[in-house]
Amino acid sequence: MERWYKINVWLSVLGILIFVSSLIFLKQMPLFLLPAMFGLGMAFKGGKNIYKNEGPPKTQKSKKTDYNKKKKKK
Protein backbone atom coordinates (compact mmCIF):
# COMPACT_ATOMS: atom_id res chain seq x y z
CA MET A 1 0.00 0.00 0.00
CA GLU A 2 2.87 2.35 0.73
CA ARG A 3 4.23 1.74 -2.76
CA TRP A 4 0.85 2.69 -4.25
CA TYR A 5 0.87 5.91 -2.20
CA LYS A 6 4.31 6.83 -3.57
CA ILE A 7 3.17 6.15 -7.14
CA ASN A 8 0.20 8.48 -6.65
CA VAL A 9 2.42 11.22 -5.22
CA TRP A 10 4.77 11.03 -8.20
CA LEU A 11 1.81 10.94 -10.59
CA SER A 12 0.50 14.15 -9.06
CA VAL A 13 3.90 15.84 -9.23
CA LEU A 14 4.37 14.78 -12.84
CA GLY A 15 0.90 16.05 -13.72
CA ILE A 16 1.64 19.44 -12.18
CA LEU A 17 4.96 19.64 -14.06
CA ILE A 18 3.26 18.84 -17.37
CA PHE A 19 0.58 21.42 -16.62
CA VAL A 20 3.06 24.19 -15.81
CA SER A 21 5.38 23.44 -18.72
CA SER A 22 2.46 23.41 -21.15
CA LEU A 23 1.17 26.74 -19.84
CA ILE A 24 4.58 28.31 -20.48
CA PHE A 25 4.36 27.52 -24.21
CA LEU A 26 0.62 28.16 -24.50
CA LYS A 27 0.96 31.68 -25.96
CA GLN A 28 3.24 30.45 -28.75
CA MET A 29 0.99 27.55 -29.71
CA PRO A 30 -2.60 27.20 -28.47
CA LEU A 31 -2.51 23.44 -29.04
CA PHE A 32 -0.50 23.11 -25.83
CA LEU A 33 -3.79 23.46 -23.96
CA LEU A 34 -4.41 19.73 -24.52
CA PRO A 35 -1.32 18.45 -22.64
CA ALA A 36 -1.97 21.09 -19.98
CA MET A 37 -5.43 19.69 -19.32
CA PHE A 38 -4.05 16.14 -19.40
CA GLY A 39 -1.46 17.06 -16.77
CA LEU A 40 -4.13 18.72 -14.66
CA GLY A 41 -6.24 15.56 -14.88
CA MET A 42 -3.27 13.43 -13.83
CA ALA A 43 -2.64 15.65 -10.83
CA PHE A 44 -6.31 15.65 -9.89
CA LYS A 45 -6.63 11.85 -10.14
CA GLY A 46 -3.45 11.25 -8.12
CA GLY A 47 -4.54 13.75 -5.48
CA LYS A 48 -7.97 12.16 -5.26
CA ASN A 49 -6.45 8.72 -4.76
CA ILE A 50 -4.20 10.08 -2.01
CA TYR A 51 -7.07 11.91 -0.30
CA LYS A 52 -9.44 8.91 -0.39
CA ASN A 53 -6.59 6.51 0.49
CA GLU A 54 -7.54 4.18 -2.35
CA GLY A 55 -5.46 1.13 -3.07
CA PRO A 56 -4.51 -0.42 -6.38
CA PRO A 57 -7.29 -1.75 -8.60
CA LYS A 58 -8.18 -5.36 -7.92
CA THR A 59 -7.53 -7.91 -10.61
CA GLN A 60 -10.01 -10.69 -11.12
CA LYS A 61 -8.74 -14.15 -11.83
CA SER A 62 -10.82 -15.90 -14.41
CA LYS A 63 -12.02 -19.39 -13.67
CA LYS A 64 -10.85 -21.30 -16.68
CA THR A 65 -11.52 -24.99 -16.90
CA ASP A 66 -8.68 -27.16 -18.01
CA TYR A 67 -9.91 -28.89 -21.14
CA ASN A 68 -6.97 -31.26 -21.17
CA LYS A 69 -8.36 -33.03 -18.13
CA LYS A 70 -11.77 -33.45 -19.69
CA LYS A 71 -10.67 -35.25 -22.86
CA LYS A 72 -12.89 -37.98 -24.10
CA LYS A 73 -11.58 -41.45 -23.50
CA LYS A 74 -11.59 -43.64 -26.59
C-alpha positions as CSV (number, residue, x, y, z in Angstrom):
1,M,0.0,0.0,0.0
2,E,2.9,2.4,0.7
3,R,4.2,1.7,-2.8
4,W,0.8,2.7,-4.3
5,Y,0.9,5.9,-2.2
6,K,4.3,6.8,-3.6
7,I,3.2,6.2,-7.1
8,N,0.2,8.5,-6.7
9,V,2.4,11.2,-5.2
10,W,4.8,11.0,-8.2
11,L,1.8,10.9,-10.6
12,S,0.5,14.2,-9.1
13,V,3.9,15.8,-9.2
14,L,4.4,14.8,-12.8
15,G,0.9,16.0,-13.7
16,I,1.6,19.4,-12.2
17,L,5.0,19.6,-14.1
18,I,3.3,18.8,-17.4
19,F,0.6,21.4,-16.6
20,V,3.1,24.2,-15.8
21,S,5.4,23.4,-18.7
22,S,2.5,23.4,-21.2
23,L,1.2,26.7,-19.8
24,I,4.6,28.3,-20.5
25,F,4.4,27.5,-24.2
26,L,0.6,28.2,-24.5
27,K,1.0,31.7,-26.0
28,Q,3.2,30.4,-28.7
29,M,1.0,27.6,-29.7
30,P,-2.6,27.2,-28.5
31,L,-2.5,23.4,-29.0
32,F,-0.5,23.1,-25.8
33,L,-3.8,23.5,-24.0
34,L,-4.4,19.7,-24.5
35,P,-1.3,18.5,-22.6
36,A,-2.0,21.1,-20.0
37,M,-5.4,19.7,-19.3
38,F,-4.0,16.1,-19.4
39,G,-1.5,17.1,-16.8
40,L,-4.1,18.7,-14.7
41,G,-6.2,15.6,-14.9
42,M,-3.3,13.4,-13.8
43,A,-2.6,15.7,-10.8
44,F,-6.3,15.7,-9.9
45,K,-6.6,11.8,-10.1
46,G,-3.5,11.2,-8.1
47,G,-4.5,13.7,-5.5
48,K,-8.0,12.2,-5.3
49,N,-6.4,8.7,-4.8
50,I,-4.2,10.1,-2.0
51,Y,-7.1,11.9,-0.3
52,K,-9.4,8.9,-0.4
53,N,-6.6,6.5,0.5
54,E,-7.5,4.2,-2.3
55,G,-5.5,1.1,-3.1
56,P,-4.5,-0.4,-6.4
57,P,-7.3,-1.7,-8.6
58,K,-8.2,-5.4,-7.9
59,T,-7.5,-7.9,-10.6
60,Q,-10.0,-10.7,-11.1
61,K,-8.7,-14.1,-11.8
62,S,-10.8,-15.9,-14.4
63,K,-12.0,-19.4,-13.7
64,K,-10.9,-21.3,-16.7
65,T,-11.5,-25.0,-16.9
66,D,-8.7,-27.2,-18.0
67,Y,-9.9,-28.9,-21.1
68,N,-7.0,-31.3,-21.2
69,K,-8.4,-33.0,-18.1
70,K,-11.8,-33.5,-19.7
71,K,-10.7,-35.2,-22.9
72,K,-12.9,-38.0,-24.1
73,K,-11.6,-41.5,-23.5
74,K,-11.6,-43.6,-26.6
